[in-house]
Amino acid sequence: MRDLIEVITYKDTANAHSHGHTQIVLPLSGRLVLDVENRQQAVQFGQACLISTNQAHTHLAREDNHCLILNSLPAWNHEIESANNFVELNTQAKAYLPFLSSLIGESHNLLKTQQALNLLEHLLPIPQEKIRQADTRLAKAKHRLDNNFQESWGLAELAADVHLSPSQLTVLFKRHLKMTPKQYLQQRRLEEAKLWLRSTNKSLDYIAHKVGISDASALVRLFTKHYQMTPGSYRTNPLH
């Protein structure tokens, strides 16, 4: 198997061929023509060519070029064929290319490379029936927060549990839940506080300790900000 990340200079032309893995060609400089299953397009920086497993492809290069090549992308379900072989990159994807290029030669740190490549599922239209891998990681992270909300918590530790970087986990939460992991945990703690307020006469300090909030004043501040009413008002009139 070829390296997950390569930089290649295409020259002249080549016979049509295919790979037993997915491949993405991302020009860094120069320009070339790519042909995938008889669909041709000239590509340059800011564009990408997505080549599904076993798709026949070739190239025509008449000028100097350097292309970032991503082989067997972890986030790409290799059984699903790309509907659009040629795509335009958004600003975030273009800004990410130099970092990916810097990972060449990091074969000894496969986890780091795979984590970096997994972020592309949020930056490129990766062909998938569903982002199943992302769903699994999100579900695992949510399960930990849902069931251990009262414990001390750190983003780096949670991200490591699901084999992502902190920034990747944050992107995943924002994409699917429209909030950061910290915001999700805070919401989970406040929901539990509401349950204690409805069903017991325990003090705010006691409830804060039970749900993982530092003290009563922090509970009042967070509760009021989130629900626009104090814990005392909610206990008296639990409308929400």
C-alpha positions in Angstrom: 0.0 0.0 0.0 1.2 3.5 -0.8 1.7 6.1 1.9 -1.5 7.8 3.1 0.0 11.2 2.0 2.3 11.8 -0.9 3.4 14.7 -3.1 3.8 13.8 -6.7 4.8 15.6 -9.9 2.9 14.4 -12.9 4.7 14.4 -16.2 3.5 14.0 -19.8 0.7 11.4 -19.9 0.1 7.8 -18.7 -2.0 4.8 -19.6 -5.3 4.5 -17.9 -5.0 2.6 -14.7 -6.9 2.0 -11.4 -6.2 1.4 -7.7 -7.7 -0.9 -5.2 -8.1 2.1 -2.9 -9.6 5.6 -3.0 -7.4 8.5 -4.0 -7.7 12.3 -3.9 -5.5 14.5 -6.1 -5.0 18.1 -4.8 -2.8 20.3 -6.9 -0.5 22.5 -4.9 1.0 24.3 -7.9 0.8 24.1 -11.6 -2.0 22.7 -13.7 -2.8 19.4 -15.3 -5.7 17.6 -17.0 -7.1 14.5 -15.2 -9.4 11.9 -16.8 -11.5 9.7 -14.6 -13.7 7.2 -16.4 -13.6 9.4 -19.6 -14.6 12.5 -17.6 -11.9 15.2 -18.1 -11.1 18.4 -16.4 -8.1 20.7 -15.9 -7.3 21.1 -12.2 -5.1 23.5 -10.3 -4.7 24.8 -6.7 -8.2 25.2 -5.1 -9.6 22.1 -6.8 -9.6 18.4 -6.1 -10.1 15.2 -8.0 -11.8 12.4 -6.1 -11.1 9.0 -7.6 -13.1 6.0 -6.2 -11.8 2.5 -5.9 -11.2 0.8 -9.2 -12.1 3.9 -11.3 -9.9 4.1 -14.4 -8.0 7.3 -14.6 -5.1 9.0 -16.4 -3.5 12.4 -16.7 -2.0 14.9 -19.2 0.6 17.3 -17.7 2.2 19.9 -20.0 3.6 22.2 -17.3 5.4 21.8 -14.0 3.1 20.8 -11.1 3.1 19.4 -7.6 0.1 17.6 -6.3 -0.8 16.4 -2.8 -2.1 12.8 -3.1 -4.2 11.2 -0.4 -4.5 7.4 -0.6 -7.1 5.3 1.1 -8.6 8.1 3.1 -9.8 6.7 6.4 -13.1 8.6 6.3 -14.0 7.4 2.8 -16.3 4.4 2.6 -14.4 2.7 -0.2 -17.5 0.9 -1.5 -19.2 4.2 -2.3 -18.4 5.8 -5.7 -18.0 9.5 -5.9 -20.9 11.3 -7.7 -18.6 14.2 -8.6 -15.0 13.5 -9.4 -14.0 17.1 -9.6 -14.8 19.5 -6.8 -13.9 23.1 -5.7 -12.3 23.5 -2.3 -13.6 25.8 0.3 -11.4 28.3 2.1 -10.9 26.0 5.1 -9.9 23.1 2.9 -7.3 25.2 1.0 -5.9 26.5 4.2 -5.5 22.9 5.5 -3.4 21.7 2.6 0.0 23.0 3.9 -0.6 21.2 7.2 -1.4 17.9 5.4 1.8 18.3 3.3 3.8 18.7 6.5 2.7 15.2 7.6 4.6 13.5 4.7 7.2 11.1 6.3 5.1 10.7 9.5 4.5 7.1 8.7 5.8 6.3 12.2 2.9 8.3 13.7 0.0 6.7 11.9 -2.6 7.7 14.5 -1.7 11.4 14.1 -1.9 11.1 10.3 -5.3 9.4 10.3 -6.7 11.9 12.8 -5.5 14.7 10.4 -7.1 13.0 7.4 -10.4 12.3 9.2 -11.0 16.0 9.5 -11.4 16.1 5.7 -14.8 14.4 6.1 -16.0 17.9 7.2 -14.1 19.8 4.6 -14.6 17.8 1.4 -17.7 16.0 0.0 -16.3 12.6 0.9 -18.4 9.8 -0.8 -20.3 8.0 2.0 -23.7 6.6 2.6 -23.4 8.3 5.9 -20.6 9.5 8.0 -20.8 6.3 10.1 -17.4 6.7 11.6 -18.2 10.2 12.8 -21.5 9.0 14.2 -19.8 6.3 16.2 -17.2 8.7 17.7 -19.8 11.3 18.5 -22.1 8.7 20.1 -19.1 7.4 22.3 -18.2 11.0 23.3 -21.8 11.8 24.1 -22.2 8.6 26.1 -19.2 9.5 28.3 -20.5 13.0 29.0 -24.1 11.8 29.6 -23.0 9.2 32.1 -20.0 10.9 33.8 -21.2 14.5 33.8 -20.5 15.0 37.5 -16.8 14.1 37.1 -13.9 16.5 36.3 -13.6 16.6 32.5 -11.1 17.8 29.9 -11.5 18.1 26.1 -8.1 16.5 25.4 -8.9 13.4 27.4 -12.4 13.1 25.8 -10.9 13.5 22.3 -8.2 10.9 23.0 -10.9 8.4 24.1 -12.5 8.6 20.6 -9.2 8.8 18.7 -9.6 12.4 17.6 -7.8 15.7 18.3 -9.6 18.3 20.5 -10.2 20.5 17.4 -11.6 17.5 15.4 -14.0 16.6 18.2 -15.2 20.2 18.5 -15.9 20.3 14.8 -17.9 17.0 15.1 -20.0 18.4 18.0 -20.6 21.7 16.2 -21.6 20.0 13.0 -24.0 17.5 14.4 -25.2 19.1 17.7 -24.6 22.8 17.0 -22.6 23.2 20.2 -19.1 22.5 21.5 -18.4 19.5 23.9 -18.1 22.0 26.8 -21.5 23.5 26.0 -23.0 20.0 25.7 -21.6 19.0 29.1 -22.9 22.2 30.6 -26.4 21.6 29.2 -26.3 18.0 30.5 -25.4 19.2 34.0 -28.1 21.8 34.0 -30.7 19.2 32.9 -29.7 17.1 35.8 -29.9 20.1 38.2 -33.5 20.7 37.0 -34.3 17.1 38.0 -32.9 17.6 41.5 -34.7 20.9 41.9 -38.1 19.3 40.9 -37.8 16.2 43.0 -35.9 17.2 46.1 -35.4 20.0 48.7 -31.6 19.7 48.7 -29.5 22.9 48.9 -28.1 24.5 45.8 -24.6 23.7 47.0 -25.5 20.0 47.4 -27.1 19.9 43.9 -24.1 21.8 42.3 -21.7 19.2 43.8 -23.9 16.3 42.5 -24.0 17.6 38.9 -20.4 18.6 38.7 -20.7 22.3 39.1 -18.2 24.0 41.4 -20.6 25.7 43.9 -24.1 27.2 44.3 -23.1 30.6 42.9 -21.8 29.0 39.7 -25.0 26.9 39.5 -27.2 30.1 39.8 -25.1 31.9 37.2 -25.2 29.1 34.6 -28.8 28.2 35.3 -30.0 31.8 34.9 -28.0 32.3 31.8 -29.3 29.1 30.2 -32.9 29.2 31.3 -33.5 32.9 32.0 -34.7 32.1 35.5 -33.0 31.3 38.8 -32.9 27.8 40.3 -35.1 29.0 43.1 -37.7 30.4 40.7 -37.6 27.1 38.8 -38.1 25.1 42.0 -41.1 27.2 42.8 -42.6 27.0 39.3 -41.0 24.3 37.2 -42.5 25.4 33.9 -39.5 24.1 31.8 
